[in-house]
Amino acid sequence: MTEEEESRFCPYCGEALTKPYWMHIQKEHPEKYAQKETWIKLYQDYRKIGMDQEVSIKVISELFNSTEEEINSFLKNSNEL
């Protein structure tokens, strides 16, 4: 397991995640999984802790089983990018 894979934790409960990451969010936090608005808060939080834009979007896409393009589009439409 790479260092990148070892550092994936649930942003809601802190549990260490294994691939596919989104399955934990969908099962344990369905209300968050269903809300795209959650992406905005996660993106803001990740940027505040120093994660660059590309990595932030990649992590969110893995957590929510969405494409990076979909995340980018939503964040742009929400005036976050």
N, C-alpha and C positions, 0 to 999 in steps of 0.2 A: 504494500500500500504506500502510495506516495505521500509526501508531507501535505500536499494540497488536499488529498482525499481524507487524511487524518484530521484536518481542521474544519470539517463541515459539521456544524451543530445547528440544531433547531433554533430559530430566532425567537420562538415562543416559550419553549420549556427548557432549552439548553441541552437536550439529549443529543449524544453523538449520533450522527446519521451515516447510513450506508446506502449505496446506490440500489435502486433509484431513490434519490433523496425526497422527491415529491410524494412518495407513497406515505411517508410518516406524516407530512403536513395534511394530506388528504384524509388520512384515517384519524389522527389525533386532534387535529385542529380544523375540522371541516368548514367552520364559519369563516376562518381566515383564508382557507384555500379558495373559497368561492368568491371572495371579494378582490377584484383587481386593485382597488384603492389601497390594499395592503402593500402592493408593490411600491407605491410612492413612499410610504413610511420606511420600508426596508431600504429603499434606495437612499433616502436622506440619512438614515442611520449608518449605513455602510460608508457613505461618503464622509460623514463626520468622523468616523474612526480611521480615515485615511485610505480606504480602498479606492482604487481608481475606477473610473466610469465603466470601462470595459469589463473588469473583473466583477464589479457590482452587478451589472446586467447579466453576466454569465451565471453568477450564483443564484440570482432570482429566477432565471430561466430554468435552472436545474431543480430548484426548490418547488417550482410550480408547474413543471412539465410543459413549459411554453417555449416558443422560439425566442431567440434574442431579438429578432426583428419585431415580434409582437410586443415585447417589453419596451424596446426602443420607441416604437410607434405610440404606445400608451403614454410613456413618460413625456414624449414630445407634445402630444395632445393635451397633457396635463401641465404643460409649461415647466417641467422639471429639467428638461435638457435644453 
